[in-house]
Amino acid sequence: MEVRDVDRSHAGQRSRKTTERSGRAPAAAELAQRLRLEEHEVLDALEAYTAFDATSLDAPAFRGEDGSEQLRGETVGTVDAGYERTEDRLAIRSAVLRLPPQERRVLHMRFAEECTQSEIAEQIGVSQMQVSRIPRRTLSQLERTIQRSLAATT
């Protein structure tokens, strides 16, 4: 029998009634016997039943030694550095897409494909000296564009 076939609320209600009557939570084996189910089915049903038992985020999670309470809502969630990295990546992508195609190609060849300046010069038909200037100039331009973009969003 699948857990979806088990009446979850019945298993949960039976557990709660037994707790109220005896002052202790019934063992899974005890509930399984009363409900004529396998023990693992009862355990699955009880676990699913807890999904219906919500606790307020304004409820105390615990008390400190000094007697102060910490609310549940204060214990969940953290600042995720991934959001800031995502914003940075979006700013970089936007700035790179504004570059002329040749400058994008040079940056890709230099940093993604790890081509030498000589290889890049040969492929795009310019001197190695010109290639040495393109990444430097383009990276400076990208830095300014990204800084302006990030400053505008904050």
CORSULRA-V833750 format. One record per backbone hydrogen bond with DSSP energy under -0.5 kcal/mol. NH is the residue of the N-H (numbers start at 0). CO is the residue of the C=O. Records with the same first field share a line. If there is no record, write none. Layout:
# CORSULRA-V833750
NH->CO ; CO
This chain:
# CORSULRA-V833750
4->1
5->1 ; 2
7->5
10->6
11->7
12->8
13->9
14->10
15->11
16->12
17->13
18->14
19->15
20->16
21->17
22->18
30->26
31->27
32->28
33->29
34->30
35->31
36->31
41->37
42->38
43->39
44->40
45->41
46->42
47->43
48->44
49->45
50->47
51->48
52->49
53->51
58->55
60->69
61->69
63->67
66->63
69->61
71->58
72->56
73->70
74->71
75->71
80->78
82->79
83->79
84->80
85->81
86->82
87->83
88->84
89->85
90->86
91->87
92->88
93->89
94->90
95->91
96->92
97->93 ; 94
98->95
103->99
104->100
105->101
106->102
107->103
108->104
109->105
110->106
111->106 ; 107
112->107
114->108
119->115
120->116
121->117
122->118
123->119
124->120
125->120
130->126
131->127
132->128
133->129
134->130
135->131
136->132
137->133
138->134
139->135
140->136
141->137
142->138
143->139
144->140
145->141
146->142
147->143
148->144
149->145
150->146
151->147
152->148
153->149
